[in-house]
């Protein structure tokens, strides 16, 4: 099954958004959790998240997809950082920065629950 980057969902408000490039400085959630009302699917390492309420489609790169998968409400930021560092063989400082940036973008895109 092929997925187009610009999926037409019969609305003009649906736009792909790449997450993981900036930070907004908000404090991190102790145990980040994906919103349960979102539809998402991972294809070839990239995750597409559909927010039907807002009419937005978000596209995550493989690193952001890995972090998204870790947002289960049970893992804290240190756990996610350790898992990312192990999976991508990067130092913990780099992994921590990536986790914080992606979580910040997930929050600002309203993809994480409280």
Secondary structure as UniProt FT lines:
FT   STRAND          18..19
FT   TURN            30..31
FT   STRAND          33..34
FT   TURN            36..37
FT   STRAND          39..43
FT   TURN            44..45
FT   STRAND          46..51
FT   TURN            52..55
FT   STRAND          56..60
FT   HELIX           62..70
FT   HELIX           77..88
FT   HELIX           92..108
FT   TURN            109..110
//
